[in-house]
């Protein structure tokens, strides 16, 4: 894996948005069905250093459970998420990353604010349009 963050020196807290019910010490690992596209088994696990990106992850995750945002720590190397940084936001202002290695849950953010129903509808409509066009997430 090409680690675009030299020696994993980002010191900010990392977050992972999901609908899974987890507790501190649990590992979030690649290999489960993706929340997006064809829902194939995910090769990577995704993390972010912004609550905004984690909020989208929690809200858009597959399933009917309540969205959750966990504070996580990577257990191995990680790199910029090319789904966002190479295509939409050069320079990675969303601080979004991916890893082949599990993330360890170290806590949960309980006071996060979700997006409005209107914002969620716009995003879900956009994702559906991409799906219909056959545009999938990059899995390299």
Legacy VTK file of the C-alpha trace (Angstrom):
# vtk DataFile Version 3.0
C-alpha trace
ASCII
DATASET POLYDATA
POINTS 140 float
0.000 0.000 0.000
1.387 3.400 -0.943
1.060 5.465 2.204
0.524 9.048 1.096
0.706 10.260 4.689
4.346 9.862 5.491
4.780 7.653 8.534
1.102 8.144 9.459
1.886 11.437 11.179
-1.647 12.862 11.246
-2.334 13.493 14.943
-5.977 14.562 14.764
-8.642 12.213 16.035
-10.037 9.915 13.364
-13.702 9.034 12.921
-15.727 6.323 11.211
-19.432 6.765 10.489
-21.544 3.593 10.363
-24.771 2.014 11.535
-22.984 -0.805 13.362
-23.358 -0.982 17.146
-19.788 -1.180 18.468
-17.925 -0.679 21.725
-14.404 0.463 22.638
-11.830 -2.147 21.687
-13.856 -3.513 18.753
-12.128 -3.655 15.382
-13.724 -2.358 12.186
-12.139 -4.335 9.365
-12.325 -4.485 5.576
-14.082 -7.459 4.032
-17.709 -6.609 4.735
-20.175 -5.507 2.081
-19.666 -1.899 1.046
-22.338 0.684 1.821
-22.159 1.964 -1.751
-22.464 0.865 -5.355
-23.021 -2.858 -5.870
-22.311 -3.506 -2.163
-19.333 -5.715 -3.019
-16.985 -6.853 -0.299
-14.914 -3.813 0.633
-11.163 -4.137 0.185
-10.552 -1.045 2.353
-11.927 0.472 5.538
-12.474 4.232 5.530
-11.711 6.854 8.157
-11.728 10.623 8.307
-10.364 13.415 10.478
-13.558 15.498 10.075
-16.908 15.051 11.768
-18.622 16.290 8.581
-17.328 13.352 6.519
-18.073 10.907 9.362
-21.604 12.288 9.581
-22.206 11.468 5.907
-20.839 7.974 6.522
-23.186 7.433 9.465
-26.208 8.766 7.590
-25.592 6.985 4.291
-24.511 3.614 5.671
-26.675 0.680 4.606
-29.337 -0.474 7.027
-32.153 0.820 9.167
-30.254 1.213 12.451
-29.373 4.589 13.873
-26.183 6.183 12.516
-23.178 6.248 14.815
-19.830 7.992 14.710
-16.903 6.287 16.364
-13.521 7.687 17.309
-11.035 5.220 15.863
-7.332 4.590 15.590
-5.743 2.895 12.596
-3.855 -0.320 13.310
-1.707 -0.020 10.190
-0.847 2.165 7.231
-3.465 4.350 5.536
-3.598 6.587 2.479
-5.694 9.404 1.020
-9.084 8.150 -0.188
-8.913 8.416 -4.008
-12.716 8.359 -4.221
-12.599 11.932 -2.942
-9.082 13.321 -3.156
-8.246 12.462 -6.758
-11.695 13.030 -8.240
-13.504 15.689 -6.220
-11.305 17.450 -3.692
-7.612 17.680 -4.671
-5.361 18.085 -1.662
-7.705 16.120 0.616
-9.533 18.963 2.418
-12.092 16.371 3.604
-9.246 14.571 5.409
-10.586 11.238 4.156
-8.414 8.133 4.198
-8.584 4.395 3.593
-6.689 1.430 4.960
-6.250 -2.281 4.383
-5.881 -2.649 8.155
-8.609 -2.599 10.815
-9.578 0.461 12.821
-9.810 0.112 16.597
-12.819 1.801 18.225
-11.645 3.996 21.106
-14.852 5.945 21.740
-18.114 7.243 20.313
-19.229 10.771 19.426
-22.671 11.092 20.958
-23.496 14.740 20.258
-23.123 14.984 16.477
-25.617 16.869 14.339
-27.033 15.175 11.252
-27.890 16.811 7.934
-31.362 18.095 7.095
-33.820 15.791 5.325
-33.408 17.995 2.230
-29.598 17.640 2.245
-29.900 13.868 2.711
-32.347 13.595 -0.182
-30.036 15.565 -2.487
-27.080 13.333 -1.581
-29.062 10.091 -1.910
-30.470 11.212 -5.273
-26.915 12.019 -6.436
-25.626 8.603 -5.330
-28.544 6.880 -7.083
-27.784 8.793 -10.287
-24.129 7.680 -10.134
-25.245 4.089 -9.541
-27.543 4.229 -12.591
-24.622 5.566 -14.640
-22.492 2.636 -13.513
-20.060 4.835 -11.589
-18.611 2.892 -8.679
-16.222 3.690 -5.880
-12.548 3.195 -6.653
-11.191 0.013 -5.083
-7.775 -0.267 -6.794
LINES 1 141
140 0 1 2 3 4 5 6 7 8 9 10 11 12 13 14 15 16 17 18 19 20 21 22 23 24 25 26 27 28 29 30 31 32 33 34 35 36 37 38 39 40 41 42 43 44 45 46 47 48 49 50 51 52 53 54 55 56 57 58 59 60 61 62 63 64 65 66 67 68 69 70 71 72 73 74 75 76 77 78 79 80 81 82 83 84 85 86 87 88 89 90 91 92 93 94 95 96 97 98 99 100 101 102 103 104 105 106 107 108 109 110 111 112 113 114 115 116 117 118 119 120 121 122 123 124 125 126 127 128 129 130 131 132 133 134 135 136 137 138 139
